[in-house]
């Protein structure tokens, strides 16, 4: 189960000319994606920093806006991030092998547009019910403020979906750049709105009592804050029309589902939808518990930091890998699918183990660097949340890769039992935390439950995928992970010693120095030890991170 606080994780469709037969090709093909995602995530953190300056990190204003602005992301995760990607990507693979492929894509797009528009209208009208469903605010005035924010925010789901649909077609025509870089515009627009908000109303730290008072929020202030966030999503989607038109694509509305194979797509969508609904049951419980303890925005910010390494490197790698998986699954090339999955597990594992060590050891100074307006007391609450989530990063990466295999085979149904078990783990773990510990620890309990669910889900999924593919090259995968864990343990011990020598973290500058010095020691020692152990996948990882930014070639196959 993931928390949909920042849903921009594009999965591109087939049609790109991904170099085949080598890990070097995979690394080069992800370079542009990685750079766009990295810039977007960096700006996303900057936006979070500005939002904290504007409305704080805890209490009424921050928690109500977080609850409302999360709703369109939840809906995007269900409709666009899950169903549309699970259906559109494999179907476009097949469309490019058909004489009527253009008509087929137009019919998929028409259906997608219609469904998104209808759902957006209905769900925007249902804003009060959705706020009550996903949150537990004690004060009716605070709940009313969240509802007003939601009326402005929920329409974002239409444009998130439009972005996903247009981006899939654009990427299928061989153009990755606009799809990966348009979220940057979204962040810039919302940051501009936040700058105006701060200039007009002042910083939160100087007016906390006033900004946290629901009666202070008039129509103009609500529109300025929530409206500019929605405007950013609109621009992110609409800007894709320009490169899509230049690519030669001409959209023509086409209705009718007969004769184009949409029945298969519908089956994939149905089971994907069931799986995502199961995940939402878990998220619903987490949302209710964290809002009841006034920690939902802290939880969301911890998840944003948790997603940074996953989004910048892991998703970029999986994007190109999914294209190859879909292609080879369609060709029934089991050996090639197994080889690609093994390469993905080994390469992603190297990175996620490093990121887990870095973010866990440096949770407090990193939070200080990323969210400087936050108070020390708020960061003291945020840091253990980050650690609890980061401990599940390796399993999350493996689970995400296993999902791509299922989607490549259009087999969302087989994931449903796994997702049901993961949901039960999250629900039971979160409710046990609420029952057994004080309210200040409820969010940490939910984070631990999420981490455990990733380990359970990854284990179950990889066992099932191994049966389908007649193995997953498990011995090689385990060997690489063991070497990486040993290297990370030694590197973390060295970095912890340096951290102790540097002393307590004071202000922002101290935190930067701590992160750079201790983080540099940890990363350098980790990479050096991997090189000494001759871990070949290290080259693939370095190429994925650097790619065309350093213009290197010649990586050996993983």
C-alpha positions as CSV (number, residue, x, y, z in Angstrom):
1,X,0.0,0.0,0.0
2,X,1.3,3.4,-0.9
3,X,0.1,6.8,0.3
4,X,-0.9,8.9,-2.7
5,X,0.5,12.2,-1.7
6,X,2.4,12.9,-4.9
7,X,1.2,10.7,-7.7
8,X,3.5,11.7,-10.6
9,X,5.0,8.4,-11.4
10,X,4.6,8.0,-15.2
11,X,4.8,4.6,-16.8
12,X,5.4,4.9,-20.5
13,X,3.8,2.9,-23.2
14,X,5.4,0.8,-25.9
15,X,6.6,2.3,-29.1
16,X,9.9,3.7,-28.0
17,X,13.1,2.5,-29.5
18,X,14.6,1.0,-26.4
19,X,18.1,-0.5,-27.1
20,X,17.8,-4.3,-26.6
21,X,20.1,-7.0,-25.3
22,X,22.2,-5.0,-22.8
23,X,22.1,-3.3,-19.5
24,X,23.8,-0.4,-21.1
25,X,20.8,0.2,-23.3
26,X,18.6,0.1,-20.3
27,X,20.7,2.7,-18.5
28,X,20.9,5.0,-21.5
29,X,17.2,4.8,-22.2
30,X,16.4,5.9,-18.6
31,X,18.7,8.9,-18.5
32,X,16.2,11.5,-19.8
33,X,13.5,10.1,-17.6
34,X,15.7,10.1,-14.6
35,X,16.7,13.7,-15.1
36,X,13.1,14.9,-15.6
37,X,11.9,13.0,-12.6
38,X,14.8,14.2,-10.4
39,X,14.1,17.9,-11.2
40,X,10.4,17.4,-10.6
41,X,11.1,15.8,-7.2
42,X,13.6,18.4,-6.2
43,X,11.0,21.1,-7.0
44,X,8.4,19.1,-5.2
45,X,10.5,19.3,-2.1
46,X,11.0,23.0,-2.6
47,X,7.2,23.4,-3.0
48,X,6.8,21.5,0.3
49,X,9.2,23.8,1.9
50,X,7.2,26.8,0.7
51,X,4.0,25.2,1.8
52,X,5.4,24.8,5.3
53,X,6.4,28.5,5.3
54,X,2.8,29.3,4.2
55,X,0.7,27.1,6.5
56,X,3.0,25.1,8.7
57,X,3.8,21.4,9.1
58,X,1.2,20.5,11.8
59,X,-2.1,21.6,13.1
60,X,-5.3,22.9,11.4
61,X,-4.2,24.6,8.3
62,X,-1.6,22.1,7.2
63,X,-3.7,19.0,8.1
64,X,-6.9,20.2,6.4
65,X,-5.2,21.2,3.2
66,X,-3.2,17.9,3.2
67,X,-6.4,16.0,3.6
68,X,-8.2,17.8,0.8
69,X,-5.2,17.9,-1.7
70,X,-4.7,14.2,-1.2
71,X,-8.2,13.3,-2.5
72,X,-7.5,13.9,-6.2
73,X,-4.3,11.9,-5.8
74,X,-6.2,9.0,-4.3
75,X,-8.6,9.0,-7.2
76,X,-5.7,9.4,-9.7
77,X,-4.0,6.4,-8.1
78,X,-7.1,4.3,-8.6
79,X,-8.2,5.5,-12.1
80,X,-5.2,6.8,-14.0
81,X,-2.2,5.6,-12.0
82,X,-3.5,2.1,-11.9
83,X,-6.3,1.2,-14.3
84,X,-5.2,3.3,-17.2
85,X,-1.6,2.4,-17.0
86,X,-2.4,-1.3,-16.5
87,X,-4.7,-1.3,-19.6
88,X,-3.2,1.3,-21.9
89,X,0.5,0.3,-21.9
90,X,0.1,-3.4,-22.8
91,X,-2.8,-2.6,-25.2
92,X,-0.6,0.0,-27.1
93,X,2.0,-2.7,-27.4
94,X,-0.5,-4.7,-29.4
95,X,-1.9,-1.7,-31.2
96,X,1.4,-1.1,-32.9
97,X,1.2,-4.5,-34.4
98,X,-2.2,-3.9,-35.9
99,X,-3.3,-2.2,-39.1
100,X,-6.0,-0.3,-37.1
101,X,-3.7,0.7,-34.3
102,X,-4.5,4.4,-34.6
103,X,-8.3,3.8,-34.3
104,X,-7.7,1.5,-31.4
105,X,-5.7,4.1,-29.5
106,X,-8.3,6.8,-30.3
107,X,-11.1,4.6,-28.9
108,X,-9.1,3.9,-25.7
109,X,-8.5,7.7,-25.3
110,X,-12.1,8.6,-25.9
111,X,-13.2,6.0,-23.3
112,X,-10.6,7.3,-20.8
113,X,-11.6,11.0,-21.3
114,X,-15.3,10.2,-20.8
115,X,-14.7,8.1,-17.7
116,X,-12.4,10.7,-16.1
117,X,-14.8,13.6,-16.8
118,X,-17.8,11.8,-15.4
119,X,-16.0,10.7,-12.3
120,X,-14.6,14.1,-11.7
121,X,-18.0,15.8,-11.8
122,X,-19.5,13.2,-9.4
123,X,-16.7,13.1,-7.0
124,X,-16.3,16.9,-6.8
125,X,-20.0,17.1,-5.8
126,X,-19.3,14.4,-3.2
127,X,-16.5,16.5,-1.5
128,X,-18.1,16.6,1.9
129,X,-18.7,12.9,2.0
130,X,-15.1,12.2,0.9
131,X,-13.6,14.4,3.6
132,X,-15.7,12.7,6.2
133,X,-14.7,9.3,4.8
134,X,-11.0,9.9,4.8
135,X,-10.5,12.1,7.9
136,X,-11.4,12.5,11.5
137,X,-11.3,16.1,12.6
138,X,-12.8,16.9,16.0
139,X,-13.8,20.5,15.3
140,X,-16.7,20.9,12.8
141,X,-15.2,24.2,11.6
142,X,-11.9,22.5,10.8
143,X,-13.9,19.8,8.8
144,X,-15.7,22.6,6.9
145,X,-12.4,24.2,6.0
146,X,-11.2,20.8,4.6
147,X,-14.4,20.5,2.5
148,X,-13.9,23.9,1.0
149,X,-10.3,23.0,0.1
150,X,-11.6,19.8,-1.4
151,X,-14.0,21.5,-3.8
152,X,-11.0,23.3,-5.4
153,X,-8.7,20.3,-5.3
154,X,-10.7,17.3,-6.5
155,X,-10.9,18.5,-10.1
156,X,-7.2,17.9,-10.3
157,X,-8.0,14.2,-10.9
158,X,-9.4,15.0,-14.4
159,X,-6.1,16.6,-15.4
160,X,-3.9,14.0,-13.7
161,X,-5.7,11.5,-15.8
162,X,-5.4,13.6,-19.0
163,X,-1.7,13.9,-18.3
164,X,-1.4,10.1,-18.0
165,X,-3.4,9.4,-21.2
166,X,-1.6,12.0,-23.4
167,X,1.8,11.1,-21.9
168,X,1.3,7.4,-22.7
169,X,0.6,8.2,-26.4
170,X,3.4,10.7,-26.6
171,X,5.9,8.2,-25.1
172,X,4.6,5.5,-27.4
173,X,5.6,7.7,-30.3
174,X,9.2,7.8,-29.0
175,X,9.1,11.1,-27.1
176,X,9.9,10.8,-23.4
177,X,11.0,14.3,-22.6
178,X,7.7,16.2,-22.4
179,X,6.0,13.5,-20.4
180,X,8.8,13.4,-17.8
181,X,9.4,17.1,-17.7
182,X,5.9,18.6,-17.6
183,X,5.5,18.0,-13.9
184,X,8.2,20.5,-13.5
185,X,5.8,23.2,-14.8
186,X,3.2,22.0,-12.3
187,X,5.6,22.6,-9.4
188,X,6.6,26.0,-10.7
189,X,3.0,27.2,-11.1
190,X,2.0,26.1,-7.5
191,X,5.3,27.6,-6.1
192,X,4.4,30.9,-7.7
193,X,1.0,30.7,-6.1
194,X,2.6,30.0,-2.7
195,X,4.9,32.9,-3.1
196,X,2.0,35.2,-3.7
197,X,0.2,33.7,-0.7
198,X,3.2,34.3,1.6
199,X,3.6,37.9,0.3
200,X,0.0,38.7,0.9
201,X,-0.5,36.9,4.3
202,X,3.0,36.5,5.8
203,X,4.8,33.4,7.0
204,X,3.1,30.9,9.2
205,X,5.7,31.2,12.0
206,X,4.7,34.8,12.5
207,X,1.0,34.2,12.3
208,X,0.4,30.6,13.4
209,X,-2.6,31.2,15.6
210,X,-4.3,33.3,13.0
211,X,-3.6,30.9,10.0
212,X,-4.8,27.8,12.1
213,X,-8.1,29.6,12.8
214,X,-10.7,28.2,10.3
215,X,-12.6,31.5,10.4
216,X,-9.5,33.3,9.0
217,X,-9.8,31.4,5.7
218,X,-12.1,33.4,3.4
219,X,-12.9,32.5,-0.2
220,X,-10.0,34.5,-1.7
221,X,-7.4,32.8,0.5
222,X,-8.8,29.3,-0.2
223,X,-8.9,30.0,-3.9
224,X,-5.3,31.4,-3.9
225,X,-3.9,28.4,-2.1
226,X,-5.9,25.5,-3.5
227,X,-6.6,27.1,-6.8
228,X,-3.0,27.5,-7.8
229,X,-2.3,23.9,-6.9
230,X,-5.1,22.9,-9.3
231,X,-3.9,25.3,-12.0
232,X,-0.5,23.7,-11.9
233,X,-2.0,20.2,-12.6
234,X,-4.0,21.7,-15.5
235,X,-0.9,23.2,-17.1
236,X,1.0,20.0,-16.6
237,X,-1.6,18.1,-18.7
238,X,-2.5,20.7,-21.3
239,X,1.2,21.5,-22.2
240,X,1.5,17.9,-23.6
241,X,-0.9,18.8,-26.4
242,X,1.9,20.8,-28.1
243,X,4.6,18.1,-28.5
244,X,1.9,15.5,-29.2
245,X,0.6,17.6,-32.1
246,X,4.2,18.1,-33.4
247,X,4.8,14.4,-33.3
248,X,2.1,13.9,-35.9
249,X,-0.6,12.4,-33.7
250,X,-4.1,13.6,-34.4
251,X,-6.7,12.7,-31.9
252,X,-10.2,11.9,-33.4
253,X,-12.9,10.9,-31.0
254,X,-14.0,7.3,-31.6
255,X,-16.9,5.6,-29.8
256,X,-17.7,1.9,-29.7
257,X,-15.9,-1.0,-28.1
258,X,-16.6,-3.9,-30.4
259,X,-14.0,-5.5,-32.6
260,X,-10.9,-3.8,-31.1
261,X,-10.1,-6.1,-28.3
262,X,-11.2,-3.9,-25.5
263,X,-12.8,-6.8,-23.7
264,X,-9.3,-8.0,-22.7
265,X,-8.5,-4.5,-21.6
266,X,-11.6,-4.3,-19.6
267,X,-10.8,-7.5,-17.7
268,X,-7.3,-6.1,-16.9
269,X,-8.9,-2.9,-15.7
270,X,-11.4,-4.7,-13.5
271,X,-8.9,-6.7,-11.6
272,X,-6.5,-3.7,-11.3
273,X,-9.4,-1.7,-9.9
274,X,-10.2,-4.4,-7.4
275,X,-6.6,-4.5,-6.2
276,X,-6.4,-0.7,-5.9
277,X,-9.6,-0.6,-4.0
278,X,-8.1,-3.1,-1.5
279,X,-5.1,-0.8,-1.1
280,X,-7.5,2.1,-0.5
281,X,-9.1,0.3,2.3
282,X,-5.7,0.2,4.0
283,X,-5.1,3.8,3.2
284,X,-8.5,4.8,4.5
285,X,-7.7,3.4,8.0
286,X,-4.3,5.1,8.0
287,X,-5.8,8.4,7.0
288,X,-8.5,8.2,9.7
289,X,-6.0,7.3,12.4
290,X,-3.4,10.0,11.4
291,X,-6.0,12.8,11.1
292,X,-7.4,11.8,14.5
293,X,-3.9,12.2,16.0
294,X,-3.3,15.5,14.0
295,X,-0.3,13.8,12.3
296,X,-1.6,13.3,8.8
297,X,0.6,16.1,7.3
298,X,3.7,14.8,9.1
299,X,2.9,11.3,7.8
300,X,2.5,12.7,4.2
301,X,5.8,14.6,4.4
302,X,7.6,11.5,5.6
303,X,6.2,9.6,2.7
304,X,7.3,12.4,0.3
305,X,10.8,12.0,1.6
306,X,10.5,8.2,1.4
307,X,9.5,8.4,-2.2
308,X,12.4,10.6,-3.3
309,X,14.9,7.8,-3.9
310,X,12.2,5.6,-5.3
311,X,11.0,8.2,-7.8
312,X,14.3,9.6,-8.9
313,X,16.1,6.3,-9.7
314,X,13.8,3.2,-9.2
315,X,10.9,4.5,-11.2
316,X,13.1,5.7,-14.0
317,X,14.7,2.3,-14.3
318,X,11.4,0.5,-14.1
319,X,9.9,2.8,-16.8
320,X,12.2,1.6,-19.5
321,X,12.2,-1.9,-18.1
322,X,8.4,-2.1,-18.3
323,X,8.5,-1.3,-22.0
324,X,10.9,-4.2,-22.5
325,X,8.9,-6.5,-20.3
326,X,5.6,-5.7,-22.1
327,X,7.3,-6.3,-25.5
328,X,8.8,-9.6,-24.5
329,X,5.8,-10.8,-22.6
330,X,3.7,-10.1,-25.8
331,X,6.2,-12.2,-27.7
332,X,6.0,-15.0,-25.0
333,X,9.8,-14.8,-24.5
334,X,9.9,-16.1,-20.9
335,X,13.7,-16.2,-20.8
336,X,14.0,-12.6,-21.7
337,X,11.4,-11.5,-19.2
338,X,13.2,-13.4,-16.5
339,X,16.5,-11.9,-17.4
340,X,15.1,-8.3,-17.4
341,X,13.4,-8.9,-14.0
342,X,16.7,-10.3,-12.5
343,X,18.6,-7.3,-13.8
344,X,16.0,-4.9,-12.4
345,X,15.9,-6.6,-8.9
346,X,19.7,-6.6,-8.7
347,X,20.2,-3.0,-9.9
348,X,17.2,-1.5,-7.9
349,X,18.4,-3.5,-4.8
350,X,21.8,-1.9,-4.9
351,X,20.3,1.6,-4.9
352,X,17.5,1.0,-2.4
353,X,19.9,-0.5,0.2
354,X,22.1,2.5,-0.1
355,X,19.2,4.9,0.1
356,X,17.8,3.1,3.2
357,X,21.1,3.4,5.0
358,X,21.5,7.1,4.1
359,X,18.0,8.3,4.8
360,X,17.7,6.3,8.1
361,X,21.0,7.5,9.5
362,X,20.5,11.1,8.5
363,X,16.7,11.3,9.0
364,X,16.8,14.4,11.3
365,X,19.4,16.5,9.5
366,X,17.9,15.6,6.1
367,X,14.5,16.7,7.3
368,X,16.0,19.9,8.5
369,X,17.6,20.5,5.1
370,X,14.5,19.7,3.1
371,X,12.0,21.5,5.4
372,X,13.9,24.4,7.0
373,X,10.8,26.3,8.2
374,X,9.7,23.4,10.5
375,X,10.3,23.6,14.2
376,X,12.7,21.3,16.0
377,X,9.8,19.7,17.8
378,X,8.1,18.9,14.5
379,X,11.2,17.4,13.0
380,X,11.6,15.3,16.1
381,X,8.3,13.8,15.2
382,X,9.1,13.5,11.5
383,X,12.5,11.8,11.8
384,X,11.2,8.5,13.3
385,X,8.5,8.4,10.7
386,X,11.1,8.6,7.9
387,X,13.1,5.8,9.4
388,X,10.1,3.6,9.8
389,X,9.2,4.0,6.2
390,X,12.7,3.8,4.8
391,X,13.2,0.3,6.3
392,X,10.6,-0.9,3.7
393,X,12.3,0.7,0.7
394,X,14.1,-2.4,-0.5
395,X,10.9,-4.5,-0.3
396,X,8.9,-1.7,-2.0
397,X,11.3,-1.7,-4.9
398,X,11.0,-5.5,-5.3
399,X,7.2,-5.4,-5.0
400,X,7.0,-2.6,-7.7
401,X,9.1,-4.7,-10.1
402,X,7.0,-7.7,-9.5
403,X,3.9,-5.6,-10.3
404,X,5.4,-4.6,-13.6
405,X,5.7,-8.3,-14.6
406,X,2.1,-8.9,-13.8
407,X,1.0,-5.8,-15.8
408,X,3.2,-6.9,-18.7
409,X,1.2,-10.1,-18.9
410,X,-2.1,-8.3,-18.4
411,X,-2.6,-10.4,-15.3
412,X,-3.8,-8.0,-12.6
413,X,-6.1,-10.7,-11.2
414,X,-3.2,-12.7,-9.8
415,X,-2.1,-9.7,-7.7
416,X,-5.4,-9.3,-5.9
417,X,-4.8,-12.0,-3.2
418,X,-1.4,-10.5,-2.5
419,X,-2.9,-7.0,-2.3
420,X,-5.6,-8.3,0.0
421,X,-3.0,-9.7,2.4
422,X,-1.0,-6.4,2.3
423,X,-4.1,-4.5,3.1
424,X,-4.9,-6.7,6.1
425,X,-1.4,-6.2,7.4
426,X,-1.7,-2.4,7.1
427,X,-5.2,-2.3,8.7
428,X,-4.3,-4.6,11.6
429,X,-1.0,-3.0,12.2
430,X,-2.4,0.6,12.2
431,X,-5.4,-0.4,14.5
432,X,-3.1,-2.2,16.9
433,X,-0.9,0.9,17.1
434,X,-4.0,3.0,17.9
435,X,-5.1,0.4,20.5
436,X,-1.7,-0.2,22.2
437,X,0.2,3.1,22.2
438,X,-0.3,6.8,22.8
439,X,-1.7,9.0,20.0
440,X,1.8,10.5,19.4
441,X,2.9,7.1,18.1
442,X,-0.1,6.2,15.9
443,X,1.6,7.5,12.8
444,X,4.7,5.6,13.5
445,X,2.7,2.5,14.0
446,X,1.0,3.0,10.6
447,X,4.4,3.5,8.9
448,X,5.7,0.3,10.4
449,X,2.6,-1.6,9.3
450,X,3.2,-0.2,5.7
451,X,6.8,-1.4,5.8
452,X,5.8,-4.9,6.9
453,X,3.2,-5.0,4.2
454,X,5.8,-4.3,1.5
455,X,8.0,-7.2,2.8
456,X,5.0,-9.6,2.8
457,X,3.8,-8.4,-0.7
458,X,7.3,-8.6,-2.2
459,X,7.8,-12.1,-0.9
460,X,4.5,-13.4,-2.1
461,X,4.7,-11.8,-5.5
462,X,8.3,-12.9,-6.2
463,X,7.4,-16.5,-5.3
464,X,4.4,-16.4,-7.7
465,X,6.4,-14.7,-10.5
466,X,9.1,-17.3,-10.1
467,X,6.6,-20.0,-10.8
468,X,5.4,-18.2,-13.9
469,X,8.9,-17.5,-15.3
470,X,10.4,-20.8,-14.1
471,X,12.7,-19.0,-11.7
472,X,13.9,-15.4,-11.2
473,X,17.7,-16.0,-11.1
474,X,17.2,-16.1,-7.3
475,X,20.8,-17.1,-6.4
476,X,22.3,-14.2,-8.3
477,X,19.8,-11.8,-6.9
478,X,20.4,-12.9,-3.3
479,X,24.2,-12.8,-3.7
480,X,24.0,-9.2,-4.9
481,X,21.7,-8.2,-2.0
482,X,23.9,-9.9,0.6
483,X,27.0,-8.1,-0.7
484,X,25.1,-4.8,-0.7
485,X,23.9,-5.3,2.9
486,X,27.4,-6.0,4.1
487,X,28.8,-3.0,2.3
488,X,26.0,-0.8,3.7
489,X,26.5,-2.0,7.2
490,X,30.2,-1.2,7.2
491,X,29.6,2.1,5.4
492,X,26.9,3.1,7.9
493,X,29.2,2.3,10.9
494,X,31.9,4.6,9.5
495,X,29.3,7.4,8.7
496,X,27.8,7.1,12.2
497,X,31.3,7.7,13.7
498,X,31.7,10.8,11.5
499,X,28.2,11.9,12.5
500,X,29.1,11.6,16.2
501,X,32.3,13.6,15.7
502,X,30.3,16.4,14.0
503,X,28.1,16.8,17.0
504,X,24.4,17.8,17.3
505,X,22.7,19.4,14.4
506,X,21.8,23.0,15.0
507,X,20.5,25.2,12.1
508,X,20.1,24.6,8.4
509,X,23.7,25.1,7.6
510,X,24.8,22.6,10.2
511,X,22.3,20.1,8.8
512,X,23.7,20.6,5.2
513,X,27.3,20.0,6.4
514,X,26.2,16.9,8.4
515,X,24.4,15.5,5.4
516,X,27.2,16.2,2.9
517,X,30.0,15.0,5.1
518,X,28.4,11.9,6.7
519,X,26.4,11.1,3.6
520,X,29.5,11.4,1.5
521,X,31.4,9.0,3.7
522,X,28.6,6.5,3.7
523,X,28.1,6.7,-0.1
524,X,31.8,6.6,-0.9
525,X,32.5,3.6,1.4
526,X,29.5,1.7,0.1
527,X,30.4,2.2,-3.6
528,X,34.1,1.4,-2.9
529,X,33.2,-1.8,-1.1
530,X,30.9,-2.9,-3.9
531,X,33.7,-2.2,-6.4
532,X,36.1,-4.3,-4.3
533,X,33.6,-7.1,-4.3
534,X,33.3,-6.8,-8.1
535,X,29.6,-6.2,-8.1
536,X,29.0,-5.7,-11.9
537,X,25.5,-4.3,-11.4
538,X,27.1,-1.2,-9.9
539,X,27.9,0.0,-13.4
540,X,24.3,-0.2,-14.4
541,X,23.3,1.7,-11.3
542,X,25.8,4.5,-11.9
543,X,24.7,4.7,-15.6
544,X,21.1,4.9,-14.5
545,X,21.8,7.8,-12.1
546,X,24.2,9.7,-14.4
547,X,23.2,8.5,-17.9
548,X,23.6,11.1,-20.6
549,X,24.4,13.7,-18.0
550,X,28.0,12.5,-18.1
551,X,27.8,11.0,-21.7
552,X,29.4,7.7,-20.9
553,X,29.0,4.5,-22.8
554,X,30.2,0.9,-22.8
555,X,28.5,-0.7,-19.8
556,X,28.7,-4.4,-19.7
557,X,25.6,-6.5,-19.5
558,X,24.3,-7.2,-16.0
